[in-house]
Amino acid sequence: MLMFLGHVHSSNRVLITSTATMEGSPEDTPCLRHFVICELLRRQSRTRSKSFKSGDFNGGPPRRRSIAGTFVMDPSLKLPPRPKANRYPKKLKKTSLLLDISTPVKKTGGAVSCFTIFAHDGKRDEGNGVYEKDEKVKEPEGDYDPYQERVVDHPTTNMETLLHLLKGSLGTGILAMPNAFHNAGWALGLVGTIIIGIICTFCIHLLIKCEYELCKRRRIPALNYPATAEAGLQEGPTIFTKLAPISGHVVNFFVLAYQLGICCVYVVFVASNVKDVVDEYWYDLDVRIYMVIFLLPLILINYVRNLKYLAPFSAISNIITFIGFGITLYYIFAEVHGIDEREAIGEVKNWPLFFGTVLFSLEAIGVIMPLENEMKSPKSFGGPVGVLNVAMALIIALYVGMGFFGYLRYGADAKGSITLNIPSGDPLAQVVKITMAFAIFITHALQNYVAIDIVWNGYLAPSFEKNAHKLYYEYAVRTLLVLFTFLMGVLIPNLEHFIAFVGAVTLSLLALFFPVVIETSTFWYSKKGLDFYWMMARNVFISIFALMGLIIGGFTSVQSIINSVFT
């Protein structure tokens, strides 16, 4: 077996960068490279196509478990010079070519294309590197199960995964739900939150299903979100395959925007809650001054390069968060008004703000796939009573409860964080605000860690690999990312409008639009008849729903932000 490791560049040109052989020796590499390119060119000519899909390689039926995706040859690729050797390796028998385009996951979030080539030939090359006919490739025995092939150092149980998922979804978003219900009305808020929650859960299932299917086809254990997007688009028609090379970068960009948006919200949240308490004892200062005060501590905590040093603080913040939720609920239920005193249906112009806030609150797209990939029993993640459905049912119930009763309690006065509504003069309320601010302050470093990983490890670090001052450049990147979240918080100190903007602009795509596009491309050729038309109908509906939320929600949020800043 010969394994070639290489890249398919944006020009679709084949570049074989290294060779590992089990039958042959390193000095055979030029011959093997020459052989592979000649074989690909010959098959391109035979099929009269620039694209090879499943089954094009041996003229037989598609073998989707063996040949994954679409391999595109550059029509300008010329035949390389013939190597000096007159013969290919003796153990290179009659050729049968099997390509498996894979995108294995790295810790850095990157992906590399892997071409696995099984070749057997013992006959003399006639001078052009081409043979008259191919022998049928033997299908790999057994059905590949990615779940069985995953090697995880510290796998999580179902209960641990459930708790992690709950913690990832319970943040500042749930505290904004009463304000979201104010924008929609209590009746529309109830129905709308449940519907959006169901659609979000369904799209997560689609993403996990596509990852599993693509892993089976490529015979690799796991894929991250960007790699799933790229691999999925490689499976579809030309309109998708052309977008495949940039799809991973597009997903990374919106994940980065989402994570930085969360950090911006955290900056505003911490400053607003601390200001609310300090105003009771000192001068009434602008919230931006508190942001400046917290800037240096935020930079320093983001200099922590190893998350294990933040683990104790994270555990403390989790405890504080749940205690804070409990005390907040105490204030909510201390005086609840009847539904006849609140609007059942809010103003139509505010509905997009409701949509963006609910999306921001419900969705934890950044932790979904990593959690599923780290499970001891990943099959338990999906299914009717799987970890995902149980977690999302609990999350939706908590969010509906907080939004409904919080709106009944405070009505139109509900703020971007319900903690800002509880009386600042009450010592218990002050404890809640300060401790919640501390918990979110710690969580800022955890959320920004994802953004740092994308920007530094994913894109910039390779350029500084041999630089003696690499560590200083990394700290500079960390500082710039914190400064960005700080500046955005200073520019947009209105918490509820910023939350709606981040949810509408980033999660409309990450949580709704991208998953249905990936599923459509992944199963474009495998689904037939009614299954195909049903997939297309629901995916078109969700796509339109997501794009309307993106455009209308984004525009309304920006308009609200401008009005709040300049009026």
C-alpha positions as CSV (number, residue, x, y, z in Angstrom):
1,M,0.0,0.0,0.0
2,L,1.3,3.5,-0.9
3,M,0.2,6.6,0.9
4,F,0.6,10.0,-0.6
5,L,0.1,13.0,1.5
6,G,-0.6,16.3,-0.3
7,H,-2.8,19.3,-0.8
8,V,-5.4,20.3,-3.3
9,H,-4.7,24.0,-3.7
10,S,-7.3,26.6,-4.8
11,S,-6.1,26.1,-8.3
12,N,-7.1,22.4,-8.0
13,R,-3.6,21.4,-8.8
14,V,-2.3,18.1,-7.4
15,L,0.8,18.5,-5.2
16,I,2.2,15.3,-3.7
17,T,4.4,16.4,-0.9
18,S,5.6,13.2,0.7
19,T,5.3,9.5,0.3
20,A,5.1,6.6,2.8
21,T,5.5,3.2,1.3
22,M,4.9,-0.3,2.6
23,E,5.8,-1.9,-0.7
24,G,8.7,0.0,-2.2
25,S,11.5,2.2,-1.0
26,P,12.0,6.0,-0.6
27,E,14.0,6.2,-3.8
28,D,11.0,5.0,-5.7
29,T,9.2,8.3,-5.0
30,P,9.8,10.0,-8.4
31,C,8.5,7.0,-10.2
32,L,5.5,6.7,-8.0
33,R,4.7,10.4,-8.3
34,H,5.0,10.2,-12.1
35,F,2.8,7.1,-12.1
36,V,0.0,8.7,-10.1
37,I,-0.2,11.9,-12.1
38,C,-0.1,10.0,-15.4
39,E,-2.9,7.7,-14.2
40,L,-5.0,10.6,-13.1
41,L,-4.5,12.4,-16.4
42,R,-5.4,9.3,-18.3
43,R,-8.6,8.8,-16.4
44,Q,-9.5,12.4,-16.8
45,S,-9.1,12.0,-20.6
46,R,-11.1,8.8,-20.5
47,T,-14.0,10.3,-18.6
48,R,-13.9,13.6,-20.6
49,S,-14.5,15.4,-17.4
50,K,-12.7,17.7,-15.1
51,S,-14.2,16.1,-12.1
52,F,-14.0,12.5,-10.8
53,K,-16.9,11.3,-8.6
54,S,-17.5,8.0,-6.9
55,G,-17.2,5.2,-9.4
56,D,-15.3,7.1,-12.1
57,F,-12.1,5.4,-11.2
58,N,-12.9,1.8,-12.1
59,G,-16.0,2.1,-14.3
60,G,-18.0,0.1,-11.8
61,P,-20.8,1.1,-9.4
62,P,-20.1,3.9,-6.9
63,R,-18.2,2.9,-3.8
64,R,-18.9,5.7,-1.5
65,R,-17.2,4.2,1.5
66,S,-13.9,4.0,-0.5
67,I,-13.9,7.1,-2.7
68,A,-15.1,10.1,-0.9
69,G,-16.0,13.4,-2.5
70,T,-15.0,14.9,-5.8
71,F,-11.4,15.1,-7.1
72,V,-10.9,18.0,-9.5
73,M,-8.0,18.0,-11.9
74,D,-6.5,21.2,-13.2
75,P,-6.9,21.1,-17.0
76,S,-3.6,23.0,-17.3
77,L,-1.7,20.2,-15.5
78,K,0.9,18.8,-17.9
79,L,2.6,15.4,-17.9
80,P,5.7,15.6,-15.7
81,P,9.1,14.6,-17.0
82,R,9.6,10.9,-17.1
83,P,12.0,9.8,-14.3
84,K,15.2,8.1,-15.2
85,A,14.2,4.7,-13.9
86,N,12.9,2.4,-16.7
87,R,10.8,0.4,-14.4
88,Y,8.4,1.0,-11.6
89,P,9.1,-0.9,-8.3
90,K,9.0,-4.6,-8.8
91,K,6.2,-5.0,-6.2
92,L,4.1,-2.4,-8.0
93,K,1.6,-4.9,-9.6
94,K,-1.1,-4.3,-12.2
95,T,-2.5,-1.0,-11.2
96,S,-5.8,-0.3,-9.4
97,L,-6.2,3.2,-8.1
98,L,-8.2,4.1,-5.1
99,L,-8.4,7.7,-3.9
100,D,-9.8,8.6,-0.5
101,I,-9.9,12.3,0.1
102,S,-9.9,12.9,3.8
103,T,-9.7,15.9,6.1
104,P,-8.4,14.7,9.5
105,V,-8.9,17.0,12.4
106,K,-6.0,18.7,14.0
107,K,-5.9,20.5,17.4
108,T,-5.2,23.7,15.5
109,G,-8.5,23.3,13.6
110,G,-6.8,22.9,10.3
111,A,-7.2,20.1,7.7
112,V,-5.0,18.4,5.2
113,S,-6.1,16.3,2.3
114,C,-4.9,12.7,2.4
115,F,-4.7,10.5,-0.7
116,T,-4.5,6.8,0.0
117,I,-3.5,4.9,-3.1
118,F,-3.5,1.1,-3.4
119,A,-1.4,0.1,-6.3
120,H,-0.1,-3.3,-7.5
121,D,2.0,-3.7,-10.6
122,G,4.7,-6.1,-11.8
123,K,4.7,-5.3,-15.5
124,R,7.1,-3.2,-17.4
125,D,6.1,0.4,-18.2
126,E,5.8,0.8,-21.9
127,G,7.2,4.4,-21.8
128,N,4.2,6.5,-21.1
129,G,3.2,5.5,-17.6
130,V,-0.2,4.3,-18.8
131,Y,-1.6,0.8,-18.7
132,E,-4.3,-0.7,-21.0
133,K,-6.9,-1.5,-18.4
134,D,-7.6,-1.5,-14.7
135,E,-8.3,-4.3,-12.4
136,K,-11.2,-4.0,-10.1
137,V,-10.3,-2.5,-6.8
138,K,-11.2,-4.8,-3.9
139,E,-13.6,-3.1,-1.6
140,P,-12.3,-2.8,2.0
141,E,-13.8,-5.4,4.2
142,G,-16.2,-4.5,6.9
143,D,-18.2,-1.3,7.4
144,Y,-16.2,1.5,8.9
145,D,-17.7,3.0,12.1
146,P,-16.1,6.3,13.1
147,Y,-17.3,6.0,16.6
148,Q,-15.4,2.8,17.1
149,E,-12.2,4.3,15.7
150,R,-12.1,7.4,17.9
151,V,-9.3,7.5,20.5
152,V,-10.1,10.0,23.2
153,D,-7.7,10.5,26.1
154,H,-10.4,11.4,28.6
155,P,-13.8,10.4,27.3
156,T,-16.9,11.9,28.9
157,T,-19.9,10.0,30.1
158,N,-23.4,10.9,28.9
159,M,-24.2,12.7,32.1
160,E,-20.9,14.7,31.9
161,T,-21.7,15.7,28.3
162,L,-25.2,16.7,29.3
163,L,-23.9,19.0,32.1
164,H,-21.3,20.5,29.8
165,L,-24.0,21.2,27.2
166,L,-26.2,22.8,29.8
167,K,-23.4,25.0,31.0
168,G,-22.4,26.0,27.5
169,S,-26.0,27.2,26.8
170,L,-26.7,28.8,30.2
171,G,-25.0,32.2,30.1
172,T,-25.9,35.8,29.7
173,G,-28.5,34.8,27.1
174,I,-30.9,33.3,29.5
175,L,-30.8,36.6,31.5
176,A,-31.9,38.4,28.4
177,M,-35.0,36.3,27.8
178,P,-37.5,38.5,29.7
179,N,-36.5,41.4,27.3
180,A,-36.9,39.0,24.4
181,F,-40.5,38.2,25.6
182,H,-41.1,42.0,25.9
183,N,-40.2,42.3,22.2
184,A,-42.5,39.4,21.1
185,G,-45.3,39.4,23.7
186,W,-45.9,36.5,26.2
187,A,-47.9,34.4,23.8
188,L,-45.7,34.8,20.7
189,G,-42.7,34.5,23.0
190,L,-43.8,31.1,24.3
191,V,-44.6,29.7,20.8
192,G,-41.7,31.3,19.1
193,T,-39.0,30.2,21.6
194,I,-40.3,26.6,21.3
195,I,-40.3,26.6,17.5
196,I,-36.9,28.2,17.2
197,G,-35.6,25.7,19.8
198,I,-36.9,22.8,17.8
199,I,-35.5,24.1,14.5
200,C,-32.1,24.7,16.2
201,T,-32.1,21.2,17.6
202,F,-33.0,19.7,14.3
203,C,-30.2,21.5,12.5
204,I,-27.7,20.3,15.1
205,H,-28.9,16.7,14.4
206,L,-28.3,17.4,10.7
207,L,-24.7,18.6,11.3
208,I,-23.9,15.6,13.5
209,K,-25.5,13.2,10.9
210,C,-23.4,14.7,8.1
211,E,-20.2,14.5,10.2
212,Y,-20.8,10.8,10.8
213,E,-21.6,10.1,7.2
214,L,-18.6,12.0,5.9
215,C,-16.4,10.2,8.4
216,K,-17.6,6.9,7.1
217,R,-17.0,7.8,3.5
218,R,-13.5,9.1,4.3
219,R,-12.8,6.4,6.9
220,I,-11.6,8.9,9.5
221,P,-12.8,9.1,13.1
222,A,-14.0,12.7,13.5
223,L,-14.4,16.1,11.8
224,N,-14.7,19.5,13.2
225,Y,-17.3,22.1,11.9
226,P,-15.1,23.7,9.2
227,A,-13.8,20.4,8.0
228,T,-17.4,19.0,7.9
229,A,-18.5,22.0,5.7
230,E,-15.6,21.5,3.3
231,A,-16.0,17.7,3.0
232,G,-19.8,18.0,2.7
233,L,-19.6,20.5,-0.2
234,Q,-17.1,18.3,-2.0
235,E,-19.8,15.7,-2.2
236,G,-22.4,17.7,-4.1
237,P,-22.9,19.2,-7.5
238,T,-20.6,21.6,-9.2
239,I,-22.2,24.7,-7.6
240,F,-21.1,23.3,-4.2
241,T,-17.8,21.8,-5.1
242,K,-16.6,25.2,-6.3
243,L,-17.3,26.6,-2.9
244,A,-15.7,23.8,-1.0
245,P,-12.2,25.2,-0.8
246,I,-13.4,28.4,0.9
247,S,-16.2,26.9,3.0
248,G,-14.0,26.0,6.0
249,H,-12.6,29.6,6.1
250,V,-16.2,31.0,5.9
251,V,-17.3,28.8,8.8
252,N,-14.2,29.8,10.8
253,F,-14.9,33.5,10.2
254,F,-18.5,33.3,11.5
255,V,-17.4,31.1,14.5
256,L,-14.8,33.7,15.2
257,A,-17.4,36.5,14.9
258,Y,-19.7,34.7,17.2
259,Q,-17.1,34.0,19.8
260,L,-15.9,37.6,19.7
261,G,-19.5,38.8,19.9
262,I,-20.1,36.8,23.0
263,C,-16.9,38.3,24.6
264,C,-18.2,41.8,23.7
265,V,-21.5,41.0,25.4
266,Y,-19.5,39.8,28.5
267,V,-17.6,43.1,28.6
268,V,-20.8,45.1,28.7
269,F,-22.4,42.7,31.2
270,V,-19.6,42.8,33.7
271,A,-19.3,46.6,33.5
272,S,-23.1,47.2,33.7
273,N,-23.6,45.0,36.8
274,V,-20.7,46.4,38.7
275,K,-21.8,49.9,37.9
276,D,-25.3,49.1,39.2
277,V,-23.9,48.2,42.6
278,V,-21.2,50.9,42.8
279,D,-23.7,53.6,42.0
280,E,-25.5,52.9,45.3
281,Y,-22.4,53.9,47.2
282,W,-20.4,56.3,44.9
283,Y,-20.6,58.6,41.9
284,D,-22.8,57.7,39.0
285,L,-20.1,57.1,36.4
286,D,-20.6,56.2,32.7
287,V,-20.6,52.4,32.1
288,R,-17.7,52.9,29.6
289,I,-15.4,54.0,32.5
290,Y,-16.0,50.6,34.2
291,M,-15.0,48.9,30.9
292,V,-11.7,50.8,30.9
293,I,-11.1,49.7,34.5
294,F,-11.6,46.1,33.6
295,L,-9.6,46.2,30.4
296,L,-6.2,45.4,32.0
297,P,-7.5,42.5,34.1
298,L,-9.2,41.1,31.0
299,I,-6.0,41.3,29.0
300,L,-4.0,39.6,31.8
301,I,-6.5,36.7,32.3
302,N,-6.4,36.1,28.5
303,Y,-2.6,35.7,28.7
304,V,-3.2,32.3,30.4
305,R,-2.2,29.9,27.6
306,N,-3.2,26.6,29.3
307,L,-6.9,26.2,30.2
308,K,-6.1,23.9,33.1
309,Y,-5.0,26.9,35.1
310,L,-8.4,28.4,34.6
311,A,-10.2,25.2,35.5
312,P,-10.6,26.0,39.3
313,F,-12.0,29.4,38.5
314,S,-14.3,27.9,35.9
315,A,-15.7,25.5,38.5
316,I,-16.3,28.4,40.9
317,S,-18.0,30.4,38.2
318,N,-20.3,27.5,37.4
319,I,-21.4,27.3,41.0
320,I,-21.8,31.1,41.2
321,T,-23.8,31.1,38.0
322,F,-26.4,28.6,39.2
323,I,-26.7,30.3,42.6
324,G,-27.2,33.6,40.8
325,F,-29.9,32.1,38.7
326,G,-31.7,30.8,41.8
327,I,-31.6,34.1,43.6
328,T,-32.8,35.9,40.4
329,L,-35.7,33.5,40.2
330,Y,-36.5,34.3,43.8
331,Y,-36.9,38.0,43.0
332,I,-38.9,37.2,39.9
333,F,-41.5,35.1,41.8
334,A,-41.6,37.6,44.7
335,E,-44.2,39.5,42.7
336,V,-45.6,38.2,39.5
337,H,-48.3,40.1,37.5
338,G,-51.1,38.4,35.6
339,I,-51.0,37.8,31.9
340,D,-53.9,40.2,31.4
341,E,-51.5,43.0,32.4
342,R,-48.9,42.1,29.7
343,E,-49.1,42.1,25.9
344,A,-49.8,38.7,24.3
345,I,-48.4,39.8,20.9
346,G,-45.7,42.5,20.8
347,E,-45.0,45.1,18.1
348,V,-44.1,43.6,14.7
349,K,-41.1,45.8,14.4
350,N,-39.5,44.2,17.5
351,W,-40.0,40.6,16.4
352,P,-36.5,40.5,14.7
353,L,-34.9,41.5,18.0
354,F,-36.8,38.6,19.7
355,F,-35.5,36.2,17.0
356,G,-31.8,37.3,17.4
357,T,-32.0,37.2,21.2
358,V,-33.5,33.7,21.3
359,L,-30.9,32.4,18.8
360,F,-28.1,33.9,20.8
361,S,-29.5,32.5,24.0
362,L,-30.4,28.9,22.9
363,E,-27.5,28.0,20.6
364,A,-24.1,26.8,21.8
365,I,-22.9,25.8,18.3
366,G,-19.2,26.2,19.4
367,V,-19.4,23.4,21.9
368,I,-21.7,20.9,20.1
369,M,-19.3,19.0,17.9
370,P,-16.3,19.0,20.3
371,L,-18.5,17.6,23.0
372,E,-19.9,14.8,20.7
373,N,-16.3,14.0,19.6
374,E,-15.2,13.6,23.2
375,M,-17.9,11.2,24.3
376,K,-17.3,7.7,25.5
377,S,-20.5,6.6,23.8
378,P,-21.1,9.1,20.9
379,K,-24.0,7.1,19.6
380,S,-25.9,8.3,22.7
381,F,-25.6,11.9,21.6
382,G,-28.4,11.7,19.0
383,G,-31.6,9.7,19.0
384,P,-35.1,10.5,20.4
385,V,-33.9,10.4,24.0
386,G,-30.3,11.1,23.4
387,V,-28.1,13.6,25.2
388,L,-28.8,16.4,22.7
389,N,-32.6,16.1,22.8
390,V,-32.6,15.9,26.6
391,A,-30.3,18.8,27.0
392,M,-32.2,21.0,24.5
393,A,-35.6,20.1,26.1
394,L,-34.2,21.3,29.5
395,I,-32.7,24.4,27.9
396,I,-35.8,25.4,26.1
397,A,-37.9,24.8,29.2
398,L,-35.6,27.0,31.3
399,Y,-35.5,29.7,28.7
400,V,-39.2,29.7,28.3
401,G,-39.7,29.9,32.0
402,M,-37.2,32.7,32.6
403,G,-38.6,34.7,29.7
404,F,-42.2,34.2,30.5
405,F,-42.1,34.8,34.3
406,G,-39.5,37.5,33.9
407,Y,-41.7,39.4,31.5
408,L,-44.7,39.0,33.7
409,R,-42.7,40.4,36.6
410,Y,-41.0,43.4,34.9
411,G,-43.0,43.9,31.7
412,A,-41.7,46.6,29.4
413,D,-39.0,47.5,32.0
414,A,-37.2,44.2,31.4
415,K,-33.5,45.0,30.6
416,G,-30.9,43.2,28.6
417,S,-29.9,41.3,31.7
418,I,-32.6,40.6,34.3
419,T,-30.0,41.1,37.0
420,L,-30.1,44.8,36.2
421,N,-33.8,44.8,37.2
422,I,-33.5,43.4,40.7
423,P,-33.2,46.2,43.4
424,S,-29.6,47.4,43.7
425,G,-30.2,48.6,47.3
426,D,-30.9,45.1,48.5
427,P,-27.7,43.4,49.8
428,L,-28.7,40.0,48.4
429,A,-29.2,41.6,45.0
430,Q,-25.8,43.3,45.2
431,V,-24.2,39.9,46.0
432,V,-25.9,38.4,42.9
433,K,-24.7,41.2,40.6
434,I,-21.1,41.2,41.8
435,T,-20.7,37.4,41.8
436,M,-22.4,37.0,38.4
437,A,-20.1,39.7,37.0
438,F,-17.1,37.7,38.4
439,A,-18.4,34.5,36.9
440,I,-18.8,36.1,33.4
441,F,-15.4,37.8,33.8
442,I,-13.8,34.4,34.1
443,T,-15.8,33.0,31.3
444,H,-14.6,35.7,29.0
445,A,-11.2,34.0,28.9
446,L,-12.7,30.7,28.1
447,Q,-14.8,32.0,25.2
448,N,-12.0,34.1,23.9
449,Y,-9.8,31.0,23.9
450,V,-11.7,29.7,20.9
451,A,-11.2,32.9,19.0
452,I,-7.5,32.9,19.8
453,D,-7.2,29.3,18.7
454,I,-8.8,30.1,15.3
455,V,-6.8,33.3,14.6
456,W,-3.4,32.2,16.1
457,N,-3.2,28.4,15.8
458,G,-5.3,28.2,12.7
459,Y,-3.8,31.0,10.6
460,L,-0.9,33.0,12.0
461,A,1.2,30.6,14.0
462,P,2.6,28.7,11.0
463,S,4.1,31.9,9.7
464,F,6.0,32.5,12.9
465,E,7.1,28.9,13.4
466,K,10.9,29.7,13.1
467,N,10.7,33.1,14.6
468,A,12.6,33.5,17.9
469,H,9.9,36.0,19.2
470,K,6.9,33.7,18.4
471,L,5.6,33.9,21.9
472,Y,5.6,37.7,21.9
473,Y,3.6,37.7,18.7
474,E,1.0,35.3,20.2
475,Y,0.6,37.6,23.2
476,A,0.2,40.5,20.8
477,V,-2.7,38.7,19.1
478,R,-4.3,37.9,22.4
479,T,-4.1,41.6,23.4
480,L,-5.6,42.7,20.1
481,L,-8.5,40.4,20.4
482,V,-9.3,41.6,23.9
483,L,-9.0,45.2,22.7
484,F,-11.4,44.5,19.9
485,T,-14.1,43.1,22.3
486,F,-13.4,46.1,24.6
487,L,-13.8,48.7,21.8
488,M,-17.0,47.0,20.5
489,G,-18.4,47.1,24.0
490,V,-17.5,50.8,24.3
491,L,-19.1,51.6,21.0
492,I,-22.3,49.6,21.7
493,P,-23.0,49.6,25.5
494,N,-26.6,48.6,25.0
495,L,-26.7,45.0,26.1
496,E,-30.0,43.8,24.7
497,H,-29.5,45.2,21.2
498,F,-25.9,43.9,21.0
499,I,-27.2,40.4,21.9
500,A,-29.9,40.5,19.2
501,F,-27.3,41.7,16.6
502,V,-24.8,38.9,17.4
503,G,-27.6,36.2,17.3
504,A,-29.2,37.4,14.1
505,V,-25.9,37.9,12.1
506,T,-23.8,34.9,13.2
507,L,-26.2,32.2,14.4
508,S,-28.7,32.5,11.6
509,L,-25.9,31.1,9.4
510,L,-23.9,28.9,11.8
511,A,-26.9,27.3,13.5
512,L,-29.5,27.2,10.7
513,F,-28.3,28.0,7.2
514,F,-24.9,26.2,7.0
515,P,-26.1,22.8,8.4
516,V,-28.9,22.5,5.8
517,V,-26.6,23.5,3.0
518,I,-24.0,20.9,4.2
519,E,-26.8,18.2,4.4
520,T,-28.1,19.1,0.9
521,S,-24.6,18.7,-0.6
522,T,-23.6,15.6,1.4
523,F,-26.7,13.6,0.4
524,W,-27.3,15.1,-3.1
525,Y,-26.4,11.9,-4.9
526,S,-27.4,9.4,-2.3
527,K,-31.0,10.3,-1.6
528,K,-33.6,9.4,-4.2
529,G,-37.2,9.9,-4.9
530,L,-39.4,11.3,-2.1
531,D,-36.5,11.4,0.4
532,F,-34.7,13.8,-1.9
533,Y,-37.6,16.0,-2.5
534,W,-38.5,16.1,1.2
535,M,-34.9,17.0,2.1
536,M,-34.9,19.8,-0.5
537,A,-38.3,21.2,0.6
538,R,-37.5,21.4,4.3
539,N,-34.0,22.7,3.7
540,V,-35.2,25.4,1.4
541,F,-37.7,26.4,4.0
542,I,-35.1,26.6,6.8
543,S,-32.7,28.4,4.5
544,I,-35.3,31.1,3.7
545,F,-36.1,31.3,7.4
546,A,-32.5,31.7,8.3
547,L,-31.7,34.3,5.6
548,M,-34.8,36.4,6.6
549,G,-33.6,36.3,10.2
550,L,-30.1,37.4,9.1
551,I,-31.2,40.3,6.9
552,I,-34.2,41.6,8.9
553,G,-32.8,40.8,12.3
554,G,-29.4,42.3,11.5
555,F,-31.0,45.4,10.0
556,T,-33.4,45.9,12.9
557,S,-30.6,45.4,15.5
558,V,-28.3,47.9,13.8
559,Q,-31.1,50.4,13.6
560,S,-31.8,49.9,17.3
561,I,-28.1,50.2,18.2
562,I,-27.8,53.5,16.2
563,N,-31.0,54.9,17.9
564,S,-29.7,54.0,21.3
565,V,-26.3,55.5,20.8
566,F,-27.3,58.8,19.1
567,T,-30.5,59.5,20.9
